[in-house]
Amino acid sequence: MNKIISLLIFVAFNSSYAQTNLDANKRKITDSILESYCKPDEPGMAIGIIQNGKILYKNTKGIANLSDNLLITDSTTFNIASVSKQFTALIALMASEEGKISMQDDITKYLPELKNLPYKITIKQLANHTHGLPNYSDLIAMIGFGLAIPISNDQAVQTLLGIEQVNFKAGEQYQYGNSGFILLAEILKRVYGKPFPLLVKEKIFEPLNMNNSVVIDNPNTIIQNKAIAYTKSAGKFIEYPNRQMECGSSNIHTTLNDMLKWAINFQNPKIGTINQMNLLMKKTISISRDSDLGYGLGLLSETYKGLETIFHGGGTAGYRAYILHVPEHNFSVVTLGNLESFDGLLIVQDILELYLKDYMQEPSYIKTSYTENELKDFAGTYKVSPGQYWTIEANNKDLYFSGVQEPLTVIGDGKFKFFLPSSFLIFYTNSMDFRIADFNYTYQKVNLNPPDLEKKDLEKYVGVFKNKEFNTYYEILITENKLIAKHLTNGEIILNPLSKNSFSAEYPLGELDFILDSAGSVKSFMLSGQNFNSIKFLKVN
């Protein structure tokens, strides 16, 4: 008997020793992954891995503030941008369970300012991006407010409450944006009778001891231990701040330590019930043609190499954040960064390959090469959004994105690697899908035949035009025989002819369709752009 006990102890010791060595090896490899994405003397990141409610790995690399050479630590505060949405969605589910709202309620029950909208929108549709409202971020850019211009949450809400039209009837499409969650936060503020930052603090942060987390609704708020956001220009790092502090959709500022507590709560809920967590994850709408990529309530779901994953990324100015869960293996990854080019998704995928490789399945492709004639079928001009177009060119046996010298690398079955991180194109008959990180877009192939216009043809469009909803002006003028849209803060934007009385322009505009009276005089134009449609500008001068 003693020999058996000794043998069991020996086996147990050696198994434990082997596991310890294995864990130590994985930690070293994870360190290498982290180091491959950031340098110690540059803006960097914080990363953590949770399994079965325990911290497997936690580390930081890089500088939080280049001016003072302050290092990123697990207590450094980052803006997690759209990762904030899942917090808002959970509080909405809590409010529903408490009887304060129903997810099927018409939003005008709580936001009577929107009573003139043409269609009913439910609270649930705010939370899964099927509401059809113009996207706040694109609207505010068109109005002329960049990220560096300070805007409070109250100002953001007032802008959205002025909306009088929608992009599509609620429930008929999915269109990712921030408007729905900003308005959802406003509804929660009204039904609870508390500022939204206080509501999140009481409902989530305090119970989970997320003591270094805060919702910011005012751009002048001082944030402790804040990482400065950066971008790189001409080989140098420059500050790239965000001073637009809308709530609900973005602007939770938190630390790695606190986000790991949030990830642990996802695996073993103490705040929010298991049913509520399941509702956050449950696909409410498919957003890819194969129906794999889907949106729940503040979270996305997709199969990655055989693993069922739940995730959401966030990015604003130079901040980047990512959280991903693999529920079957009780495995979660959190990344936070302060550099615009930082790609959390690539790091997360590397970590999955390391820790869960034994459970992964490599995708197989039927067709992995294309003839010159087949590639020509993919070539053409694709409409990205109103006024925005991409051109794909076929040259011999390669496919190119117009203006980029390197060819697109074939992956298989119509899929080609794009030149941006975490992105690819999939070609279909007369259309293509563009996938970048969490986002999936479908673009239709179009034939453009723009007219040649002389200066005399452009003169009728000249004038000052005003949009009443957002109190915004654009002056249309002619410079060097080109039509220009001039704005106080957006500057001068060239208008290129698209068709009779229609012009295209770079972001934040899009397509301008001029409307003439029976005498041929221009009276107005309708502006459609990225995530907004048919914004009317009347000629006032």
N, C-alpha and C positions, 0 to 999 in steps of 0.2 A: 504493500500500500504506500509506504514512504517513497518507494522508487517511482510510483505513478504520480504522486504529488510533486516530486522533484522534477519529473519530466514535464508535467503541466506548467510548473513555474518557469522552467527553461524555455518552453515553447512560447509562453505568454510574454516573457522578457524579450525574447528575440523578435517576436511579432511587433511588440511595442517599439523596440529599437529600430526595426526596419521601417515602421510607419513614421517614426520621428525623423529618420534619415530622408524618407520620401517627402515628408512635409517640408523639411529644411531645403531640399533640392528645389521644390516648387516655389518656395519663397525666394530663393536665389534667382530662379528664372523670371519670377514676377518682378523682382528688382530690375532685372535686365530689360524687361518689357518697358517698365517705367522710364528707365534711363534712355531707351531708344527713342522716346517721344519728347523728352525734355532735358535741357542742359541745366546744370546747377546754378549758373549765373544769369539765367533768363527767366521770363515768366513761365510758370509751370503748372503743376497740378497736385491734387490730393486724391488718393485712391483707397478704397476699402472693399474687402470681400467678406461676405457673411455666408455661413452654411449651418443649417440646423440651429439658428438663433445664436450662434457663436461667431466671434470675429476670427476669421482665418488669417487675414492679412490686412495690414494698414501701413501706409507709407506716404510720404510727401516728397516733392522735388521741385526746386526752383525758387523764384523770388516773388514775394507778394507785393513789394513796393520797391521799384528800382531806384527811386530817389534816396531812400534811406537804407537800401540793401537789406530789407527785412525778409527773412525766409518764410516760405509757406510752411505752416504747421497744421496739425489736426484741429487747431482752434482758430485758424484763419477763416474769415467770413467771405463767402462768395454769393453773388446773385445767381440763383439757379434757374432764372427765366421761366420757360414753359414747364419745367418739372413742377412748378407751383400749382399747375392745374389740378393735379390729383388730390391735393389738399382741399381745394375748393369743392371738388366733386364729392369728397367724403363728407364734408360738412353739409352739403345739400342732401345727401342720403340720410344723415342724422336728422336734419330738419324734417324730412319726409316721415321718418319713423316717429318723430315727436308730434306729428300732426300739424306742423306749422305751414307746410307746403305739400303739394302733390307734384310729382315729377311730370304729370300730364296737365298741370295747370297752364292756362294761357298766361303768358308773361305780363300782359296788360293788366291783369288782376293786381299786380304789384308795381308795375311801371306804367301808370295811366298816360304818361307823356307820349307813349308809343301807340296810342289808340288809333292813329291814322294809317298805320301800316296796312298794306292790302291783304295780308294773310295772317292767320293765327300761327303763333309760334309757341311751343311748349317749353317748359323749363328743361326737360330732358333734351330737347333739340339744341338748347344753348350749350349743353354739356357734351354733345357728341358732334358738333360742327355741322349740323344739318339745318340750321336756322335760316340760312339765306341772307343774313345781314352783311353789309359791306364790312371788310376787315378794318378794324380801327388803325392798325399800324400803317396800312397802305393809305387810308384816308388822311391820317395826320401828316404823312409825308407829302401827299398831294396838296394839302392845305398850306404846307410850308414849314412844318416843325420837325427838324431832325432830332436824333437821339440826344444831342448835346443841349438842346433847348429844354429848360425845366418845365415840366408839366405835372401837376398834382393829379391824384386819382379823381378828385371832384371835378376837375376840368375835363378829364377824359370821359367821365360819365356824362357830363353835360353835352359833350360833342356827340356821343352815341344817342342820347335821348332826342337829338335833333333830326335823326334819320327819318325819312319819309317814304323810302322805297327800299326794295330788296333786290338781291341778285337773282333769286329764284324762289319758287314756292317752297316753304319749309317742308322738309322730309323727302324732297325729290332728288337732292344731291348732297354730296359731302364736300365741304370746302373749309379746309383748316384755317384757323385765324384766332384772333384774340377777343373779338367783340363779344362772343357768347359768354365767355368766362368773366369778363369785366362786368357785364350786366347780371350774371348769376351772383357775383359777389355783392352787387348793389341790392339785389333782391334779399339775400341773406342778411345784409346789414339792416334792411327795413323790417323784416319779420322778427328779428331778434332785438331790434332797437339798440344795437351796439355797433361801433365802428368795426369794420371788417378785420383790421389788424388785432383788435382786442378779442374778437370772436375766435380767430385762429389760435391765439395765445391760450385762451381758456379751454377750447375744445381739444386741441392737439398738443401744442408745445408744452404747456405746464404738466399735463398728465404724463407725458412721455419724458419729462425732464430734459426737453430740448431747450436748455436755458440760454443758449446763444443763437437762437433763431428768432427772426422778427419779420413781419410783413411791413414793407415800407410804402407809404402812400403820399409822402411829401419829399420832393427832391432835396430839401434843405436839412433833412434828418441826418444826424451824426451817427455813423455805424462803427462800432468798436471792432478793431482788428481786421479791417476790411482790406481785401486784396484789390489792388488797382487793376483795371482792365486795360489791356494793351493790344495793339496791332503792329505789324511791321511794315514800314514804308521806306523804300530806297535803302534797304539794309539796316535801318535803325528802328528801334522800338519807340512808339509814341503812345501816349495815353489815349484810350478809346472809351470814354465814359458813356453811361446811359443815365440821363436825368429825367426820363419819362417814367413816372412812378404810379402806373395804373395797377390796381389790385385784382386778384382773382385769376388773371391769366399769367401773371409774372410777378417778379420783384419780392419773392421770399428770399431773404438773405440768411444763410445758414453755414454751418461748419461741417467738416467731415465727421467729427464725432457725433453731431446731432443727426446727420443724415443716416448714419449707421443705426442709430436708434429707430429711425423711421423704417429702415429696411427690415430690422428685426421685428418691428410691429407688423409689417406686412406678412411675414412668415408665421408669426404667432400673435394674432391681434389682441391687444389689451384696450386700445382705443379704436372704435369701430368694430362691428361684429364680423364674423366670418362671412355671413351673407352679404354684408355691405362690401367687403373686400372682393367677393365674387362678382358683385354687380359692377364694381370699378373695372374689373378685368373682362367681363363678358362682352363679347363682340356685339355691338348694336348696329354696325354697318360695315360692309366690306369695301375696301378702298383700293384693291388691286384686281386685275382681271381674273386671276386664279382664285380669288376670294380668300386667300391666305392672310394677307395683311388686313387687319381690321381695327376699328376704334371702338373702345368701350365708353367709359366715362372718365376722361382724364388720363387714360392709359391705352396703349396700343398692344396688339398681340400678333404674333407671327411665328411660323416654324423656321428655325435656323438649323440647317443640317440635322434635321430629325428632332431637335429640341423645341418644345413648346415654350416660347418666351413671352414675357410681359415687360413692357418697357416704355420709356418716354425720355426724350432729350430736351435740352433747352439751350438757347443761345440768344444773347442780346449784347450789342456792342462787342466788347472783347471777352465777355464771360461765356463759358461753356459748361454744361452739366449733363450728366447721363445717369440713369438708374435702370437696371435690368434685373429681372427675376426669372429663374427657371423653377417654377413651382414643384415640378415632379422631383427635383433633387434638393429642394429647400435651399437654393443657391441664389445669392444676390450680389451684384456689383454696383458700386457707386464711384463716379468720377466727377471731380470739380476742377475747373481750370480758369486761368485769367489771361489767355491768349486767343485771339480771334481764330487763328489757324488750327488750334488744338482740336483734334477729332476724337472725342470720347468713344464713339462707336467702334473705331478700329481697335482701340485698346481693349474694350470689352470683348470683342470677338477674339482677340489674341488670348485673353484670359480664359474664355470658354474653351478654346482649343487646348489649353494647358490642363485645366482642371476637370473638364467633362469630355475629353476626347474619346474615351471608351464608349460613350453613349451616342456619339455623333455619326451621321451618315453623310458621306460625300455625295453631292448631287451628280446625277448622270445626265448627259446630253445626247440626243439622237443625232443632231447635225452640228458639226464643229468646223465646217469649212464652207466657203461660198464661192461660186464662180463670179466672174466679172459682171455677167448679165444679171445674176441674182442680186448683187450689190447695187446695181442700178435701180432695182425696184425699191430699195430703201432710200435712195437719194431723193432730195427734193427740199421744199420749203415747208416748215411746220409752224403752225400758229401756237405760240406759247401762252399768250394772253392777248387781249385786245391791244393792237399796235406793236406787239413784240413777236418777232419771228426768228427761228433758227433755220440755218441751211446746212443740210448734210450732202456731202459730195462724194461720188465714187470715182476713183482714179485707178485704173488697172485692177489689181486684186485687193485694193484697200479702200476703206471707208474713212472719211475725214469729217470733222466738224469744221465748218468754214472759218478760216482765220487761224486755225491751229495746225502746226506742221506735222505733229506726230499723228499717225493713223490710230483709229479706234481699234482696240484689241478684241478679237472675237472670243467670246466665252462659250457660246453654244445656243442653239435653238432660237436664233434671232436676237440674242443678247450680246451686247458689246460693252466693254469697260469704257467708261467716260473718263475725262481727264481730271475731274474734281474728286476729292477723297470720298469714299463710300458711295459711289454713284455708278450707274450704268443705264444703258438704253436698251429697250426691247422693241423690235420693229414688227409691225403687223401690216396688213393690207391697208394702205392709205392712212396709217396712223402709227404713232410710237408712244411708248410709256417711258417717262424719265423718272428714275428712282434715285433719290439722294438721301442717305441716312433714313430717317423715319418717314420721309415724304414721297408720295407717289403721284405723278401727274400724267394725264393723257393728252397728247397733242395731235391734232388732225393735220394731214397734209393739205396744203392749199396752193392754188395757182395765183400768183400776183402779176398784175399787168398795170403798173402805175402809169398815169398819164404824164406827159411832158408839159409842164406849165411855165409860161413866161410871166414876167412881172405884172403885166396887165391882167393876167388871169387871177393873180393873187390879191389884187387890190380890194376886191369886194369883201374879203375876209377880215380886213384890218378893223380894229376897234378894241374897246375895253369890255370885258364880259365878267359878270358876277354870278356866283352861286349863292342863293339865298340860305339854303340849309346850313352851310358852314361859313357864311360871310367871307367868301374867298374870291379874289379877283385875279384874272389873267388878262394881260394886254397882248393882242395879236398884232404883230407889225412885220414889216419887210426889211430885211437886212441882206445886202449883197444878193438880191434876187431870190432870197429864201424866206419862207414864212417862219416866223419865230413866235413862240409863246413866252412872254416875259412875266416873271413873278418877283415880288419884293425879296423873298428869301431863296427861292429855288433858282433864281437867275434866268438866263435865256436858254430855251430848249428848242432845237430845230424841229420843224414839222415837215415830214416827208410825204409827198402825195401817195395815196393808196388807191383811190378811185375817185370818181366824180364827187366833189364836196367832202371827201374823207381824207384824213391825214394821220400818220403814225408818228409817235414821239417816244423818246426814252423815258424810263422810270424817273419820277413818279407819275407821269401822265400815262399815255397809252394810245388810244384811238379817239380822235376828235371827228365827229360827224356834224357838219354844219347844216343848219336848217334855214332854208330860204323861203320868202313869201312869194306870192304869185307874180310880183314884179321883179323877182330875181335878187332882192336885197336880203342880206344875211341878218337874221333876227336872233339866233342863238346857236349854241352847239351842245351836243351831248357827249360827255366824256366817259369812256369806259377804260378801265385799267386792270391792274393786278388785284383781283379780289374785290372789285367794285364795278358796277354797271350803270350806265345811263344817268350820270350826274349832270343835271341841266345847268348851263350857264347862259344867262340872258345878256344880250348886248345892251349896255347902258351908255355908251358913248361911241 
